[in-house]
C-alpha cells in the first residue's frame, strides 16, 4: 500500500458499495471491497432509478451508465406517474411528468450482477463480516473481521445497509440512532410474468414497449399498490404497501417474515375490483417486509475520523419515493470525487497530513450530503401518508394531492449533479488548503 496514495475500504457489496467501488476505480483511487456474503447477491425484487440517479451514473463512469441502460427497461417517450383512486372509481386522478426515458428499472439482482462484473477481481474479498474498527496512532484504520483476520485502510466507508454494523461502530451500541425503527408499514413485492398480468388486468393497465403510460399507483385508505413493467417488459413489478394496525416484530429481529396472499387480499378487500384483481396475481406464499427507516432517531453525523457511512447505512428511508438507491449513488459519486481530490494531494505529504486530508474529505462529504439525505427520510414518510389518505390537509382530494407530491418528487429529481460534485470538490479544496506536509 503506497504512502503516496489513499487506500479505501468499502464495507458492503450492495448497490451503493458497488457504485462507490466503480467510481473509485474509474478515478484511479486504490480500494478493497469487503462483502460478508460469499458472492454479490441481491433480492430479485424490482427497483427503479430516479432521474437524478441516472444523471449521477453518467458521471460515476460512462460504462456504468451504459450497462444500466442495457439492463433497464427503456423507452424513448415521455414517462409519467399516474395515480388512481383505487378505492372507489378506479380512474386516473393525477399525472406527473417524469421526463423522457426516465425512472427506468428492472430486477435488483440483474443490475448488481452486471455492475459487479466491472470490478477488478483482486479488489473484492468475500465472506468478510466486519466486527471492529479502530483508528491507530498512525492514523490508519484497522478492520477486524469475523473470520479473525485484520486488515487496514486509510479510509473506511460503510455501505452495509439499514442494519449497518459500521454505523453502530461509529455511534456506539447504546445510541438509539444506531438502530432503525419500524414505520408501521409493511409491504409485499412480486414479479408477475407479463402474460399473466395482462390476462387479468387487460392491455390498458399493462402497457409495454414505447408507451409511456404504464406506471400506475392505486391510492386508498391505509394502503397503496404500484405496478410497472420491468426486465425488458417481461414482468409486471407489483408492490403493495399496507399500514399496520398492529405493529409486529419477529423473534430474531429480522425485518422479514413469511406472509400470505390471504393477508394482502384482506388488506384490499373493500377496494375496487380492479385492485383486488392485482391480488389475484400474487403467489400464495409471500415474503412480508417490514418497512424500517432512520427517522425516529436521526443519525447525527455520517463520519468519525477516517470512517464514514453512505447509502442506507446513513439515511435509510422507506421505498415510497423510489429514491433510496439513487441517493446512495449520489453519495458514492460525491465520495469518489472528493477522495480522488484527496488522493491527488497526498503525494509528498507526511503521515499526519495524509490523515488530515482523509478527515477533511469525509467532513466535506458529511457537509455536502447530510441535509439532502436527511430530508428524504421525512419526505418519504410524508409521501406515504399522502398515498394512504392519512394527511389531514389533503385526505383523498387529488387536486390537493398533486401539488404536494410534485413538490417532493421534484426536490429529488432536480438535483444538479454536476454542480453538486463541483461544489463538493471546491469545498474540500478550500478545507484542505491549510493542511501542510
N, C-alpha and C positions, 0 to 999 in steps of 0.2 A: 504494500500500500504506500504510494508515494506521498511524501510530506508536502510536495508542491501541488497536491490536488486534494479535494474533499471526497471522502467516500461516504455514501449514503446507504443506510439500511432501511429497507421498506418492509414493514410487518403487515402481511396480508395480501393475498393474491386475488382479490375481487376486482371489480371494475376500476375503482379509484387507484388501487395499488398497481394494477397493470398499466393504466394510462400514465401514472407517475413514472413508472419504470421506462416506458417508451419515450416519455418526454425527456427524461434524463439521458437516455441512450442517444436520442437524436441530437442532444446538445453536448455530447461527449463527457458527461459527468459520470464518474465511477459509482456503481451501486450494486447491491445484492438484494434480491427479493426473497423473503422468507415466508413460506406458506405452510401452515400446520397440516394441511391435507397432503396425501401422497401425490396429488396432481392438481392441476387447475380444475376446480369444479364450481358449478353454479346450478341453481334450480332451473328447470326448463320453462318457468313461467314467462309470460310476455313482459316486455319492457319498451317504453318509448323514450326517445331522446328529444328534449325540447330544443327550439331554435337556437338558444344561446349555447347549448351543449354542442350542437352541430358546428357552430362557428368556432367554438373552442377547439374541437377536434382538428379542424384545419390548421390551427396554429400549433397545436401539440406536434403534429407531424402530418404532412400531406398523405403519406402512405397509410397512416392510421385512419384518416378520413376516407381514403379510397376503399379500404376494407370495410369500413362502416357502411358505405353506400352499396357495396357489393352484397353485404349480408341483409341490409334493411329492405323493407317493403317500400319502394319509392314510386312516386308519381311525378308527372310534370305539370300538374294543375294546382290551383289554389286549394289549400286544406282548410277545413272548418271543424270546430267543435259544435255539436248540436245537442241541445238539452231538451228533453221530452218530459212532459208531465206523465210520469209512469204510473201514477196512482189512479187517475180518472180518465183523462182524454186520450192518452197515447199519441198526442200531437207534439210536433216540434214547436217549442215555445220561444226558443232563443238560439241564436247562432253567433259564433265568434270566429272571425278570420284568423287563421294561424299564420299563413304565408304560402309560398309556392314550394312544393316538395319539402315540407317541414314536418317536424314531430313524427319522424318515421321510427319504426321499431321492429321487433322480432323477438326471438327467444333469448333470454339472458345467456344461456349456455352457448348458443351459436356465436354471439359477439365475443364472449370471453375466449372461446376456443380459437377463433380467427385472430384476435389481437395477440393472444399469448404466443402464437406461433411466430411473432416477430421478435420476441425477446431472446437475446443470446442465452443459450442453454447454460453456459458457465455462470450466468448471473442469477440463477434461481436455485434455491435449496428447499426441498420439500420435507414434509414430516418434521417441521420445526415450529414448535409451540413455545412462544415467549413466556418466561416465568419471572424474569427480573431484569432491571435496568439500573445501571449506576454510572454516574459521571465520575471518572477517575481524576486524580490530581493533575494529570497532564491534559485534561480536557476531553479526552476520548471517552466514548460511552461503551461500557461492557454490557453485552447482551447474554443473559443466561437462558438456556432452553431446557425444556422438559427432559430431553434425552441426555442431559448432563454436560453438553458442550457449551463453550463460551466463545463468543466472537466479539469483534469490536468494530466501531464505526465512528466517524466524526459527527454525523447527524443521523438521527433515527426518526422516521415518520411512521406513525401508527395508522394504518389503513385497515384496521381489523374489525370494522363494523360496529353495529349498535351495542354489542356486548364487549366492547374493546377492553382488552387487558392492558394495553398501553395507557388508555385513559385512566384506569384505576391506579397504575403505577405513577402517573403524573400527579393525580389529585389525592390519592390515598384511599384505602379500603373503607374508611369510616365516613368519607364525604358522600352525601346523598347524590351529588352531581356525577358520581362515578357510575351510577346505575340508571337505566332507562325506566320510564313509568308507563303504565297501561293507560291508553287513551279512552277506554270504554268503547272501543270499536274493534270489530274483528272482520276478517274477510275470507272469502273463498275465491280461488283462482282456478281457471281451467282453460285448456286449449282444445277447442272443438273442431274437428275436421269440417272444412267449409261446406262440403256437400251435405252433411247432416244439418248444419246450421241453416243453410238455405232452404232445405226441405221443410223446416219448421217455421222459420221467420219470414221467408219469402225474399225475393230479389231486392226489394227496396231497402231492407234493413241489413242486407249482407252484401252491399255493393263492393266490387273489387276493381282491379285494373286501374285505369286513369281517372276514375270517378272520385271526386273529392268529398262527396257527401257520405262518408262511410264510418264516421266516428260518432257514436251515439252514447249519451248518458241519460239514464232514466232516473229522474229525481222523485222523491216522495218522502212521506213521514218516517223518519228514523232509519232510512236506508237509501242506497243508490246502487245502480248497476251500470257498468260500462262495457261496451262491445266495440271492437275494431279488428280489422284483418291484420295478420302478421305472417312472417315466414313466406314472403312472396305470395300472399293470399291463399296459402294452403290451409290456414287455420283461422278461426274466429277466436280472438282473445276475449275471455269473459271474466270480469272482476265484479264481485259482489261485496259491498261494504255494509255492515249491519251494526247499528247502535246496540250495545249490550246492556240490557236492563239489570243483569245480574253478573257483575264482573267476575270472571273466572281466573283461576290460577292452576297451573299444572304443578304436580308434586315435585317434579325435578327442576322447576324454574324455567323450563323452556317456553318459547313463545308459540309453539305449535302443539296441536293435539289432534287426534282423529276426529273428523267431522263427518256429517252425512248430508246427502241430498235432501233428506226429510227436513233437516233444520233450515236449509235455505228455502224450501217450499213454505214452511211455516212463517218465516220472516216476511215473505212477499205474498202471503195468502189472500190479502184483501186488495191487492194491486190489480191493474188492468190485465186482462187475459194475455196480451202480447208479452208482458213482462213475465207472467207465470210460464209462458212457453219457453222462455230462456232457461228457467229452472229445469224444464224437461230435458234439456240438452246435457245436463250435468251427469257425471258418473255417480253411481250410488255411494261410493266412498270418496270422501274428500279430505283434504288437509285443512284444518281450521287454523288460521293465522291470526293471533292476537296482534293488534297494531300498537306498538310501543313507540315512544319518542323521547326526546330530551327536553321537554317543555317545562315540566313542573320544577325541576331542579337544574337550572341552566349551567352549562359548563362555563366557568368564569374566564377561562383563557385557554388557548389552543397549544401552548408550548410552555416548557420549563427547561431553561438552559438549551441544550442541544437536542432536545426531544420534542416532537410535536405530533399532533393528531390531525387527520383530514377525513373528509367524507363523512359517512355515518358515525364514525368514531367521535367526531367533533360536534355534529349537528344533525343527528338522525331526526327525520320528520316522517310523518305518515306518507302514504303513496298518492294522496288525493290530488296533487298538482302535477304529478309525473315529473318531478324535478330533483329528486334525491340524487340520482346518478349524474345528472347534469351539473349539479353543484359540486359533486365530487370531482368531476372532470375539470371544472373551473379551478378548484383547489389545486389539483395536480398540475395544471398549466402554470398557475402562479408560483407554486413551489419550484417547478422545473426551471422557470425563468429566473427566479431570484437565486437559486442555488447555482445556476450557470454563471450568473454575475459574480457570486461569491467565489466560485472556483477560479474565475479569471483573476481575482485579486490575491489569491493565496501565495502564488509563486514568489519566493524570496522572503516571505514573512516568517517570523519566528512562531513557535507553537502557541504562545499566548495570543498573538494577533490572529492566528488561524481560528482559534476558539472564539475570539471576539467576533470575527466575521460570521461564523456559523450562528452565534447567538443573534447577531444583528439581522441575519437573513430570516430566522424564524420569528423574531419580533416584528419584522416587516410583514411577513405572511399573516400573522395574527392581526395586525393593524388593518391590512387590506381586506381580509376575508370575514372578520368577526361579525360586523354589523349586518351585512347582507345575509349571511348564513343563519344567524340567529333570528332575523326577521322571518325567514322561510318557515321556521318551526311553528311560530304562532299563526302565520298566514295560512298554513296548511290546515290547522285546526279550524280557523275561521271558514275556510272554503268548505270543509266537510259539514259544518253547521249549515251553510247555505244549501248544500246539496240535500241535506236531510230535513229541510224546512224547520230548523231549530233556531235560526236567527230571528230574534224578536222584532227587529225593524223591517225585515224582508219577508219572512214567512214563505208562503208559496206564490208570492207576487213576482212573476218573471220580469215585469217591467222594472222592478227594483233590483232584481237579481242580476240582470245582465251588466249594468254599470259596475256593480261591486265585484263580480267575478272577473270582468275585463280588466279592471284596475290591478287586481292581484296578478293575473297572468302576465300583463304587460310589464309589470315591475320585474318579473322573472325573465321574460323573453328579450327585453330591450337592452339588456346589459351590453355595453360597448366593450367587447372582448379585447380589442387592440389597445384601447385606452386603459383598461384595467391592467394589462401586462406592462405597458409603458409606464404607468403611474407607479406600479409596484417596484419596477427596476429603478426608477428615479428615486423613490423613497429610500430604497436600500442604498443606493449610491450616496445619497446625502447622509444617511446614518453611518455609513462606513468610512466617510472621508477622514474622520478623526482617528481611525484605527491605524496605528503606525507599527512598523516592524520593531 
